[in-house]
Amino acid sequence: TSLEYNGIYYAGDLSGITTGNLPFWFQPFYKPGKEISATKNWNDKLDLIVEQAHNWDVSAIVGVPAWFQLIMERLIAKHHVKNIHEIWPNLTVFTHGGVAFDPYKKSFEALLGKPLIYMETYLASEGFIAYQSHPDAEGMRLHIKNGIFFEFIPFNEKNVDEEGNVNPLAEAITIKDVEEDVEYILMLSTCAGAWRYSIGDVIKFTDKKKCEIKITGRTKHYLSLCGEHLSVENMNKAIEMVSEDMNIRIKEFTVCGVPQNSLFAHHWFVSVEGDVNKEILKNKIDFYIKELNDDYRIERQHSLGLKMDIVPNHFFLDWLAANGKVGAQIKFPRVLKREQKTNWLEFLRQQNVEIG
């Protein structure tokens, strides 16, 4: 919430700007409160929250799943309780955003004493894009009367290269021409001055009449080394299915494309709570992605290899911190390419993590 002033305007994180503009009547109901919110160091802020949160009557939480999971785990450990509802008995609603919740759901719900109502939102620094209008809604409703003009570019090999860069000649369409269950790159023009700007997200319409969408991935978080067309949506769904099938809690994961002999392979890095057989986990993920993606299934038969390493969860957080990426809006990339991939692999080697 401590914004920087350059002599013309104040600038800072979206969450800080929002918190700094809370209406006066809402401030008594908001936690962690102004003093903790103004703490610049993220780890110090987490420590202060964990130190004081047992005194708060929290009924609703809003944020990125991974960070709330971390806070709840620390609170449960500190107070030697079985679940977060022993500390916050009135906790009822979790409004989440920034990353798909499904892969986190099993490990998140293990920290609860009773079910929550989940609501999804879709916002960025450029504007408030969409919201789940009802807990049972399949998608989020585009906020089309909020100073944003939306355009959509079909997400295919004609319009996007293998690195996720949009072809400058790609043709965009408006909302009247979109089709359900087709992936599009979302383009924004706003009254704040953004012009045909891509925030890097890929969406598809679940209900055109209601203007409801779901986020299926990122333009750069996408693997097609040999035509497998693996999306983040496929990855998230497979992780969710494996978690249920094996009754395990997967806390984080990421995937890299790597060379294997004269061909290619997907290299998965997964954080799992408790002990699990790596080969069984790898084969289960592979099985479910084949069920979800025909292109992947075909390429796995001929030219695509698969590798997996199980990595303790704290290394995911440590890597983010080492790259200056900590905070409520930060999430771990689902696909690592180029410099990020090199950086991640080198980081694990420096931490003496064995990589298969």
VOVO-826324 format. One record per residue: residue number from 0; residue in one letter; y, z, x of N, C-alpha, C in turn. Coordinates in steps of 0.02 Angstrom, whole numbers, plus 50000, padded with zeros to 5 digits. Layout:
<rs>
R   pos   code     nc2     nc3     nc1    cac2    cac3    cac1     cc2     cc3     cc1
R   NUM      a       Y       Z       X       Y       Z       X       Y       Z       X
...
</rs>
This chain:
<rs>
R   pos   code     nc2     nc3     nc1    cac2    cac3    cac1     cc2     cc3     cc1
R     0      t   49939   50000   50041   50000   50000   50000   50063   50000   50043
R     1      s   50056   50008   50109   50114   50007   50154   50129   49934   50171
R     2      l   50176   49905   50134   50192   49834   50143   50239   49824   50202
R     3      e   50235   49766   50233   50279   49749   50289   50339   49710   50263
R     4      y   50398   49727   50290   50459   49693   50269   50486   49653   50328
R     5      n   50497   49588   50318   50519   49545   50373   50593   49528   50369
R     6      g   50630   49563   50327   50701   49550   50318   50716   49507   50257
R     7      i   50665   49474   50230   50673   49431   50171   50629   49456   50114
R     8      y   50565   49470   50129   50520   49491   50076   50468   49540   50104
R     9      y   50436   49576   50059   50381   49620   50076   50315   49582   50071
R    10      a   50268   49597   50115   50203   49564   50115   50149   49614   50131
R    11      g   50088   49600   50106   50031   49643   50120   49971   49622   50079
R    12      d   49920   49665   50079   49860   49650   50042   49874   49650   49967
R    13      l   49836   49606   49931   49844   49602   49859   49832   49670   49826
R    14      s   49779   49706   49848   49765   49771   49818   49822   49820   49830
R    15      g   49854   49815   49888   49911   49859   49902   49971   49842   49860
R    16      i   49984   49778   49850   50040   49757   49809   50029   49780   49736
R    17      t   49967   49771   49712   49951   49791   49643   49959   49866   49635
R    18      t   49931   49904   49682   49935   49977   49678   50008   50001   49680
R    19      g   50048   49968   49721   50118   49987   49727   50160   49971   49666
R    20      n   50131   49931   49620   50168   49913   49559   50136   49940   49496
R    21      l   50097   49993   49503   50067   50024   49444   50123   50050   49398
R    22      p   50117   50043   49332   50167   50072   49287   50166   50148   49292
R    23      f   50223   50179   49283   50230   50251   49293   50182   50291   49250
R    24      w   50169   50266   49189   50126   50305   49143   50053   50305   49164
R    25      f   50034   50256   49206   49964   50251   49227   49949   50293   49289
R    26      q   50000   50309   49328   49990   50342   49393   49953   50408   49389
R    27      p   49963   50451   49337   49924   50513   49334   49849   50503   49324
R    28      f   49830   50444   49300   49760   50431   49285   49724   50395   49343
R    29      y   49762   50376   49394   49736   50333   49447   49715   50374   49508
R    30      k   49658   50358   49536   49635   50388   49598   49618   50332   49646
R    31      p   49627   50341   49712   49635   50405   49747   49706   50432   49749
R    32      g   49754   50400   49718   49823   50425   49718   49864   50395   49775
R    33      k   49929   50406   49770   49975   50373   49817   49964   50393   49890
R    34      e   49952   50458   49902   49947   50481   49971   49889   50449   50007
R    35      i   49830   50451   49976   49771   50421   50008   49778   50345   50011
R    36      s   49805   50315   49959   49813   50242   49958   49858   50218   50014
R    37      a   49905   50259   50035   49952   50239   50087   49922   50246   50157
R    38      t   49862   50275   50163   49830   50282   50228   49810   50213   50254
R    39      k   49835   50196   50314   49824   50128   50339   49753   50117   50366
R    40      n   49726   50167   50401   49660   50159   50431   49607   50165   50377
R    41      w   49565   50113   50371   49516   50110   50317   49465   50166   50321
R    42      n   49440   50181   50381   49390   50234   50389   49419   50302   50372
R    43      d   49482   50313   50391   49515   50376   50373   49522   50382   50297
R    44      k   49537   50325   50266   49545   50324   50193   49478   50341   50159
R    45      l   49423   50312   50183   49357   50328   50155   49341   50402   50163
R    46      d   49356   50429   50222   49343   50501   50234   49381   50544   50185
R    47      l   49444   50527   50172   49485   50566   50126   49458   50561   50054
R    48      i   49436   50502   50036   49408   50493   49968   49345   50535   49960
R    49      v   49300   50531   50010   49238   50569   50006   49252   50644   50005
R    50      e   49303   50665   50041   49320   50736   50045   49346   50763   49978
R    51      q   49381   50721   49940   49415   50746   49881   49384   50722   49814
R    52      a   49343   50671   49816   49322   50637   49754   49282   50681   49707
R    53      h   49250   50734   49732   49211   50777   49688   49256   50817   49641
R    54      n   49321   50819   49655   49368   50854   49612   49396   50810   49556
R    55      w   49379   50747   49557   49408   50699   49509   49359   50688   49451
R    56      d   49387   50678   49392   49347   50660   49333   49352   50584   49326
R    57      v   49307   50549   49360   49309   50476   49362   49267   50447   49306
R    58      s   49298   50404   49265   49262   50373   49209   49254   50298   49219
R    59      a   49295   50267   49261   49292   50195   49273   49308   50181   49346
R    60      i   49271   50136   49376   49284   50116   49445   49294   50040   49448
R    61      v   49336   50018   49495   49354   49948   49500   49353   49928   49573
R    62      g   49315   49875   49590   49315   49853   49659   49255   49811   49678
R    63      v   49246   49803   49744   49191   49764   49773   49129   49808   49776
R    64      p   49070   49784   49753   49010   49826   49749   48991   49861   49815
R    65      a   48993   49825   49871   48968   49854   49934   49006   49917   49953
R    66      w   49072   49916   49943   49112   49974   49964   49102   50033   49917
R    67      f   49095   50021   49853   49081   50076   49807   49012   50105   49820
R    68      q   48965   50063   49837   48899   50087   49854   48902   50134   49914
R    69      l   48941   50116   49964   48949   50157   50024   48980   50225   50006
R    70      i   49033   50224   49966   49067   50286   49946   49019   50331   49907
R    71      m   48983   50302   49859   48937   50342   49819   48881   50372   49861
R    72      e   48855   50333   49907   48802   50358   49952   48827   50418   49992
R    73      r   48889   50413   50018   48916   50467   50057   48930   50529   50015
R    74      l   48953   50519   49954   48965   50575   49909   48900   50611   49891
R    75      i   48849   50573   49875   48784   50601   49857   48756   50641   49916
R    76      a   48761   50613   49976   48735   50648   50035   48775   50711   50050
R    77      k   48840   50708   50044   48883   50765   50060   48870   50824   50013
R    78      h   48859   50810   49949   48852   50864   49900   48780   50878   49880
R    79      h   48733   50845   49914   48661   50858   49905   48641   50854   49831
R    80      v   48662   50799   49799   48644   50787   49729   48599   50726   49725
R    81      k   48569   50715   49667   48523   50659   49659   48557   50594   49644
R    82      n   48614   50596   49609   48649   50535   49590   48723   50549   49579
R    83      i   48761   50495   49573   48834   50502   49568   48856   50534   49503
R    84      h   48816   50530   49451   48835   50560   49387   48833   50637   49388
R    85      e   48802   50665   49439   48805   50738   49447   48874   50758   49473
R    86      i   48910   50710   49502   48979   50724   49526   49030   50697   49476
R    87      w   49017   50637   49450   49061   50606   49400   49022   50596   49335
R    88      p   49013   50647   49294   48971   50641   49234   48998   50592   49183
R    89      n   49064   50578   49184   49093   50533   49134   49099   50461   49158
R    90      l   49071   50445   49216   49074   50376   49241   49038   50329   49193
R    91      t   49074   50280   49167   49047   50237   49114   49053   50163   49129
R    92      v   49107   50142   49163   49122   50070   49171   49131   50053   49245
R    93      f   49101   49998   49266   49114   49970   49332   49141   49899   49323
R    94      t   49204   49889   49341   49235   49823   49341   49231   49796   49412
R    95      h   49193   49743   49423   49181   49719   49490   49207   49648   49498
R    96      g   49215   49628   49560   49237   49561   49575   49233   49548   49649
R    97      g   49249   49486   49669   49251   49469   49740   49185   49443   49767
R    98      v   49129   49462   49736   49064   49442   49760   49015   49450   49702
R    99      a   48962   49410   49702   48912   49416   49649   48880   49485   49650
R   100      f   48873   49516   49592   48847   49584   49588   48771   49586   49587
R   101      d   48739   49534   49563   48666   49535   49552   48626   49557   49613
R   102      p   48641   49532   49674   48601   49554   49732   48608   49629   49747
R   103      y   48664   49659   49727   48675   49730   49740   48648   49775   49685
R   104      k   48632   49745   49628   48623   49785   49567   48568   49838   49575
R   105      k   48511   49820   49603   48456   49868   49606   48473   49928   49651
R   106      s   48500   49915   49710   48518   49970   49755   48577   50010   49727
R   107      f   48623   49977   49692   48680   50011   49661   48656   50058   49606
R   108      e   48612   50033   49563   48590   50073   49506   48545   50131   49527
R   109      a   48517   50128   49588   48477   50184   49613   48521   50246   49625
R   110      l   48586   50236   49628   48633   50291   49641   48660   50321   49576
R   111      l   48639   50294   49519   48666   50315   49454   48617   50362   49418
R   112      g   48645   50402   49373   48604   50444   49330   48596   50415   49261
R   113      k   48637   50367   49243   48633   50333   49178   48664   50264   49185
R   114      p   48649   50218   49138   48675   50150   49144   48751   50147   49137
R   115      l   48780   50097   49169   48852   50084   49163   48864   50020   49123
R   116      i   48924   50013   49098   48947   49950   49069   48978   49910   49127
R   117      y   48955   49848   49137   48980   49806   49191   49027   49754   49164
R   118      m   49085   49746   49195   49133   49695   49177   49154   49659   49241
R   119      e   49155   49592   49240   49172   49553   49299   49241   49523   49292
R   120      t   49278   49524   49347   49344   49491   49349   49346   49443   49408
R   121      y   49393   49397   49405   49399   49344   49456   49473   49337   49471
R   122      l   49495   49367   49526   49565   49363   49544   49571   49349   49619
R   123      a   49628   49324   49637   49643   49309   49707   49718   49320   49717
R   124      s   49739   49314   49779   49811   49321   49793   49851   49269   49755
R   125      e   49821   49212   49742   49857   49158   49708   49866   49170   49633
R   126      g   49827   49215   49604   49834   49227   49533   49772   49258   49503
R   127      f   49779   49280   49441   49722   49307   49403   49688   49249   49367
R   128      i   49626   49235   49386   49594   49172   49367   49552   49178   49304
R   129      a   49510   49229   49300   49463   49234   49243   49440   49306   49235
R   130      y   49412   49320   49177   49388   49388   49162   49331   49384   49112
R   131      q   49287   49433   49115   49232   49437   49067   49259   49469   49004
R   132      s   49259   49432   48949   49291   49455   48888   49249   49505   48849
R   133      h   49183   49508   48865   49138   49553   48830   49080   49568   48877
R   134      p   49053   49629   48876   48998   49645   48922   48938   49599   48917
R   135      d   48927   49569   48859   48869   49525   48850   48884   49452   48865
R   136      a   48947   49436   48882   48965   49366   48897   48930   49342   48960
R   137      e   48905   49280   48957   48870   49252   49015   48917   49236   49071
R   138      g   48978   49212   49054   49026   49193   49105   49092   49230   49096
R   139      m   49141   49209   49136   49208   49236   49131   49255   49185   49101
R   140      r   49301   49207   49060   49347   49162   49026   49406   49145   49071
R   141      l   49418   49081   49082   49476   49059   49121   49540   49083   49087
R   142      h   49585   49111   49128   49649   49134   49101   49698   49075   49106
R   143      i   49697   49032   49056   49733   48968   49061   49806   48972   49040
R   144      k   49829   49031   49019   49900   49039   49001   49932   49092   49044
R   145      n   49925   49084   49109   49948   49136   49155   49982   49106   49216
R   146      g   50017   49050   49207   50055   49021   49262   50013   48983   49313
R   147      i   49951   48964   49294   49908   48926   49339   49886   48862   49304
R   148      f   49891   48806   49339   49863   48742   49314   49799   48729   49354
R   149      f   49744   48720   49318   49679   48711   49350   49659   48638   49354
R   150      e   49630   48620   49411   49597   48555   49419   49528   48567   49449
R   151      f   49484   48517   49443   49414   48527   49463   49389   48465   49499
R   152      i   49361   48475   49558   49332   48421   49598   49256   48429   49598
R   153      p   49218   48379   49575   49145   48385   49576   49120   48402   49646
R   154      f   49078   48453   49650   49052   48477   49715   48989   48438   49732
R   155      n   48998   48383   49770   48942   48342   49790   48956   48312   49859
R   156      e   48907   48276   49886   48912   48250   49954   48966   48197   49961
R   157      k   48985   48165   49906   49038   48116   49908   49106   48150   49920
R   158      n   49115   48209   49892   49180   48242   49895   49185   48297   49947
R   159      v   49129   48319   49975   49129   48375   50023   49084   48358   50081
R   160      d   49108   48370   50143   49065   48357   50201   49019   48417   50213
R   161      e   48976   48412   50265   48925   48464   50277   48955   48531   50297
R   162      e   49018   48531   50320   49051   48593   50338   49091   48624   50280
R   163      g   49089   48590   50222   49124   48617   50164   49196   48595   50158
R   164      n   49217   48547   50197   49285   48521   50194   49290   48468   50139
R   165      v   49343   48472   50099   49351   48427   50042   49379   48360   50066
R   166      n   49349   48306   50044   49373   48239   50059   49444   48230   50031
R   167      p   49493   48211   50073   49562   48203   50048   49568   48153   49991
R   168      l   49519   48107   49986   49521   48056   49933   49481   48076   49871
R   169      a   49454   48137   49872   49415   48160   49814   49459   48163   49752
R   170      e   49432   48140   49696   49470   48139   49633   49457   48203   49593
R   171      a   49510   48234   49570   49505   48293   49529   49511   48275   49455
R   172      i   49480   48316   49413   49485   48307   49341   49515   48369   49310
R   173      t   49540   48362   49250   49568   48419   49214   49516   48449   49168
R   174      i   49535   48503   49136   49486   48543   49098   49455   48504   49039
R   175      k   49491   48455   49013   49464   48418   48956   49405   48375   48975
R   176      d   49397   48359   49040   49343   48313   49061   49285   48349   49095
R   177      v   49287   48414   49100   49233   48449   49135   49169   48449   49092
R   178      e   49112   48459   49124   49048   48464   49090   49015   48530   49107
R   179      e   48976   48556   49061   48941   48618   49074   48886   48608   49126
R   180      d   48874   48660   49166   48820   48662   49216   48828   48611   49272
R   181      v   48890   48589   49283   48906   48546   49340   48950   48587   49387
R   182      e   48936   48585   49452   48974   48625   49499   49040   48589   49517
R   183      y   49094   48628   49518   49160   48602   49535   49195   48647   49586
R   184      i   49234   48616   49629   49280   48653   49672   49342   48667   49631
R   185      l   49363   48730   49630   49420   48750   49590   49485   48738   49628
R   186      m   49533   48702   49597   49598   48688   49626   49652   48720   49584
R   187      l   49701   48751   49617   49754   48786   49582   49823   48759   49600
R   188      s   49865   48752   49549   49937   48743   49559   49971   48800   49520
R   189      t   50017   48835   49552   50045   48894   49519   50121   48891   49519
R   190      c   50150   48931   49473   50223   48935   49469   50252   48973   49529
R   191      a   50209   49002   49571   50233   49035   49632   50239   48986   49690
R   192      g   50215   48924   49681   50225   48873   49733   50162   48845   49763
R   193      a   50103   48871   49746   50041   48841   49772   50031   48772   49738
R   194      w   50013   48721   49778   50009   48653   49750   49941   48625   49766
R   195      r   49900   48614   49712   49833   48586   49719   49795   48621   49775
R   196      y   49793   48686   49771   49765   48728   49823   49693   48747   49807
R   197      s   49649   48741   49856   49579   48762   49847   49570   48830   49878
R   198      i   49547   48879   49838   49534   48945   49865   49464   48949   49894
R   199      g   49428   48893   49893   49362   48891   49926   49304   48908   49881
R   200      d   49316   48918   49816   49262   48937   49771   49233   48877   49734
R   201      v   49168   48882   49720   49133   48832   49679   49114   48866   49613
R   202      i   49129   48834   49558   49115   48863   49492   49078   48813   49448
R   203      k   49050   48837   49393   49026   48791   49342   49039   48822   49274
R   204      f   49047   48779   49224   49061   48803   49157   48996   48821   49122
R   205      t   48994   48882   49095   48937   48904   49055   48949   48890   48981
R   206      d   49013   48886   48961   49031   48871   48892   49100   48838   48892
R   207      k   49100   48772   48884   49163   48734   48889   49210   48753   48832
R   208      k   49183   48762   48771   49225   48777   48714   49264   48842   48723
R   209      k   49233   48892   48754   49265   48956   48766   49299   48959   48834
R   210      c   49295   48904   48872   49323   48902   48940   49293   48956   48984
R   211      e   49228   48967   48977   49195   49019   49017   49160   48988   49077
R   212      i   49168   49020   49134   49142   48995   49197   49102   49049   49233
R   213      k   49064   49029   49283   49035   49076   49330   49044   49048   49400
R   214      i   49052   49092   49449   49059   49072   49519   48989   49061   49547
R   215      t   48977   49003   49575   48911   48988   49602   48909   48991   49678
R   216      g   48967   48994   49710   48967   48999   49783   49034   48980   49813
R   217      r   49033   48966   49877   49093   48946   49914   49081   48877   49943
R   218      t   49135   48840   49952   49127   48772   49980   49096   48774   50049
R   219      k   49109   48827   50088   49082   48831   50156   49020   48876   50159
R   220      h   49005   48913   50106   48944   48954   50103   48890   48915   50068
R   221      y   48864   48866   50103   48820   48817   50073   48781   48785   50130
R   222      l   48715   48779   50123   48675   48751   50176   48640   48687   50152
R   223      s   48650   48634   50189   48613   48572   50177   48603   48538   50243
R   224      l   48559   48568   50284   48546   48542   50351   48506   48477   50349
R   225      c   48464   48470   50297   48422   48410   50293   48412   48389   50220
R   226      g   48461   48407   50177   48457   48387   50107   48430   48441   50061
R   227      e   48428   48504   50084   48400   48557   50042   48449   48584   49990
R   228      h   48514   48573   50001   48566   48591   49953   48559   48664   49928
R   229      l   48555   48710   49975   48547   48780   49958   48616   48812   49945
R   230      s   48625   48837   49884   48689   48866   49864   48685   48942   49866
R   231      v   48742   48974   49865   48745   49047   49862   48714   49072   49796
R   232      e   48722   49033   49743   48692   49051   49680   48616   49056   49687
R   233      n   48585   49007   49722   48513   49011   49735   48494   49073   49774
R   234      m   48533   49087   49827   48519   49145   49869   48523   49210   49829
R   235      n   48578   49218   49792   48588   49279   49753   48532   49290   49703
R   236      k   48513   49236   49668   48461   49242   49617   48394   49259   49649
R   237      a   48379   49228   49706   48316   49242   49740   48313   49314   49763
R   238      i   48367   49340   49790   48369   49410   49813   48359   49457   49754
R   239      e   48391   49441   49697   48382   49482   49637   48309   49482   49615
R   240      m   48277   49424   49615   48208   49418   49592   48160   49453   49640
R   241      v   48172   49447   49704   48130   49481   49754   48137   49556   49748
R   242      s   48198   49580   49737   48209   49652   49730   48169   49681   49673
R   243      e   48167   49644   49617   48129   49667   49559   48054   49661   49572
R   244      d   48033   49606   49602   47963   49592   49614   47933   49645   49660
R   245      m   47967   49660   49716   47941   49705   49767   47964   49778   49757
R   246      n   48008   49787   49707   48036   49854   49694   48069   49882   49758
R   247      i   48112   49842   49787   48148   49862   49848   48223   49855   49835
R   248      r   48262   49886   49879   48334   49885   49873   48363   49847   49933
R   249      i   48386   49786   49921   48417   49745   49973   48493   49757   49969
R   250      k   48521   49781   50025   48591   49802   50023   48639   49748   50047
R   251      e   48618   49706   50094   48659   49651   50119   48614   49596   50144
R   252      f   48641   49536   50148   48604   49481   50179   48653   49426   50199
R   253      t   48632   49386   50246   48669   49326   50264   48619   49275   50292
R   254      v   48638   49211   50294   48594   49157   50315   48631   49111   50363
R   255      c   48597   49091   50416   48624   49043   50464   48578   48982   50467
R   256      g   48607   48924   50479   48568   48865   50495   48559   48860   50570
R   257      v   48497   48854   50594   48484   48853   50666   48436   48796   50683
R   258      p   48439   48771   50745   48390   48720   50766   48322   48752   50776
R   259      q   48269   48714   50761   48200   48737   50772   48160   48678   50796
R   260      n   48142   48679   50861   48111   48622   50893   48157   48562   50884
R   261      s   48132   48508   50854   48175   48450   50844   48205   48448   50774
R   262      l   48192   48501   50734   48215   48503   50665   48262   48562   50655
R   263      f   48264   48589   50594   48309   48643   50577   48272   48699   50541
R   264      a   48305   48757   50538   48278   48814   50502   48334   48855   50472
R   265      h   48318   48891   50419   48363   48942   50392   48342   49009   50423
R   266      h   48391   49044   50451   48378   49109   50481   48412   49162   50438
R   267      w   48371   49203   50404   48395   49256   50360   48401   49322   50398
R   268      f   48455   49358   50384   48464   49426   50408   48473   49470   50347
R   269      v   48428   49519   50339   48426   49557   50277   48426   49632   50293
R   270      s   48464   49669   50254   48463   49742   50258   48425   49770   50198
R   271      v   48372   49809   50212   48330   49836   50159   48325   49911   50167
R   272      e   48330   49946   50111   48322   50019   50112   48247   50035   50114
R   273      g   48227   50074   50165   48156   50092   50173   48118   50040   50212
R   274      d   48053   50050   50218   48010   50005   50256   47985   49948   50212
R   275      v   47982   49889   50242   47956   49831   50206   47927   49783   50258
R   276      n   47874   49748   50238   47843   49700   50282   47886   49637   50285
R   277      k   47908   49620   50345   47954   49564   50354   47924   49498   50331
R   278      e   47862   49485   50347   47831   49422   50328   47823   49415   50252
R   279      i   47805   49470   50220   47798   49469   50147   47866   49455   50115
R   280      l   47918   49490   50140   47985   49480   50113   48008   49408   50123
R   281      k   47997   49381   50183   48017   49312   50197   47981   49263   50150
R   282      n   47917   49272   50141   47878   49227   50098   47898   49233   50025
R   283      k   47916   49293   50003   47938   49303   49934   48005   49267   49921
R   284      i   48052   49276   49967   48117   49242   49960   48107   49166   49960
R   285      d   48065   49143   50005   48049   49072   50009   48019   49047   49942
R   286      f   47973   49085   49915   47940   49067   49852   47990   49060   49795
R   287      y   48035   49108   49789   48082   49107   49733   48135   49053   49740
R   288      i   48156   49040   49802   48205   48986   49811   48172   48918   49794
R   289      k   48109   48910   49811   48073   48849   49793   48070   48841   49717
R   290      e   48062   48898   49681   48061   48895   49608   48129   48874   49580
R   291      l   48183   48893   49615   48250   48880   49591   48279   48813   49612
R   292      n   48253   48785   49667   48285   48727   49698   48232   48677   49721
R   293      d   48227   48622   49685   48176   48571   49702   48189   48539   49769
R   294      d   48253   48526   49786   48269   48495   49851   48245   48540   49908
R   295      y   48257   48604   49901   48235   48652   49952   48159   48651   49958
R   296      r   48125   48651   49902   48051   48651   49902   48023   48591   49939
R   297      i   48053   48533   49927   48030   48471   49960   48043   48474   50035
R   298      e   48103   48496   50055   48120   48498   50126   48078   48550   50163
R   299      r   48060   48604   50130   48018   48655   50162   47948   48628   50177
R   300      q   47927   48578   50141   47861   48548   50152   47861   48503   50214
R   301      h   47920   48479   50232   47921   48427   50283   47964   48443   50345
R   302      s   48025   48468   50335   48070   48469   50393   48111   48533   50401
R   303      l   48101   48582   50358   48144   48642   50360   48102   48704   50374
R   304      g   48119   48739   50429   48085   48801   50446   48120   48861   50416
R   305      l   48089   48920   50425   48116   48981   50397   48103   49039   50444
R   306      k   48156   49078   50458   48151   49137   50501   48184   49195   50465
R   307      m   48164   49255   50485   48195   49314   50454   48195   49373   50502
R   308      d   48250   49411   50501   48255   49475   50536   48282   49527   50488
R   309      i   48253   49587   50491   48278   49643   50452   48324   49684   50497
R   310      v   48386   49693   50474   48440   49723   50514   48466   49785   50476
R   311      p   48473   49842   50509   48502   49901   50476   48570   49885   50446
R   312      n   48584   49915   50389   48644   49897   50351   48708   49911   50389
R   313      h   48708   49963   50431   48771   49980   50465   48795   49926   50513
R   314      f   48748   49882   50536   48769   49828   50580   48811   49776   50543
R   315      f   48797   49766   50478   48839   49721   50439   48911   49749   50435
R   316      l   48917   49813   50421   48984   49844   50417   49017   49846   50486
R   317      d   48978   49860   50537   49006   49864   50605   49033   49796   50628
R   318      w   48997   49743   50609   49020   49676   50629   49086   49659   50595
R   319      l   49092   49676   50531   49155   49666   50496   49211   49704   50530
R   320      a   49198   49768   50547   49249   49809   50580   49268   49780   50648
R   321      a   49218   49755   50685   49232   49727   50752   49275   49665   50748
R   322      n   49274   49632   50689   49315   49572   50680   49378   49586   50639
R   323      g   49396   49650   50633   49457   49669   50598   49454   49658   50523
R   324      k   49394   49658   50495   49386   49644   50423   49358   49705   50388
R   325      v   49401   49753   50374   49381   49811   50335   49431   49820   50279
R   326      g   49408   49845   50223   49453   49855   50166   49418   49839   50101
R   327      a   49451   49858   50047   49420   49853   49981   49406   49782   49960
R   328      q   49442   49733   49988   49433   49663   49967   49387   49623   50014
R   329      i   49359   49657   50065   49319   49622   50115   49246   49622   50096
R   330      k   49214   49564   50101   49142   49559   50089   49109   49518   50144
R   331      f   49045   49529   50156   49010   49495   50209   48994   49424   50188
R   332      p   49006   49374   50231   48991   49304   50213   48917   49294   50201
R   333      r   48900   49257   50149   48830   49243   50134   48801   49189   50180
R   334      v   48844   49145   50206   48822   49094   50253   48868   49097   50314
R   335      l   48839   49098   50373   48878   49099   50435   48870   49032   50471
R   336      k   48926   49002   50489   48925   48938   50524   48971   48941   50585
R   337      r   48957   48897   50632   48999   48887   50692   49017   48953   50726
R   338      e   49083   48967   50733   49105   49025   50770   49079   49090   50741
R   339      q   49078   49095   50674   49053   49156   50643   48980   49168   50660
R   340      k   48940   49115   50658   48869   49121   50675   48860   49144   50747
R   341      t   48895   49111   50793   48891   49129   50864   48912   49201   50874
R   342      n   48967   49221   50842   48993   49289   50848   48942   49340   50823
R   343      w   48910   49327   50765   48861   49372   50735   48800   49380   50780
R   344      l   48773   49324   50805   48714   49327   50847   48728   49364   50912
R   345      e   48787   49352   50941   48805   49386   51003   48815   49461   50990
R   346      f   48844   49478   50934   48855   49548   50915   48788   49584   50911
R   347      l   48738   49553   50878   48673   49585   50871   48639   49593   50939
R   348      r   48647   49544   50983   48618   49551   51050   48650   49608   51089
R   349      q   48716   49615   51082   48751   49670   51116   48729   49738   51090
R   350      q   48707   49740   51027   48683   49803   50997   48608   49813   51008
R   351      n   48579   49768   51049   48507   49771   51066   48462   49765   51005
R   352      v   48485   49724   50957   48444   49709   50898   48399   49650   50915
R   353      e   48335   49659   50906   48288   49604   50920   48294   49550   50867
R   354      i   48304   49488   50890   48312   49431   50846   48253   49385   50855
R   355      g   48218   49370   50800   48160   49328   50803   48176   49255   50814
</rs>
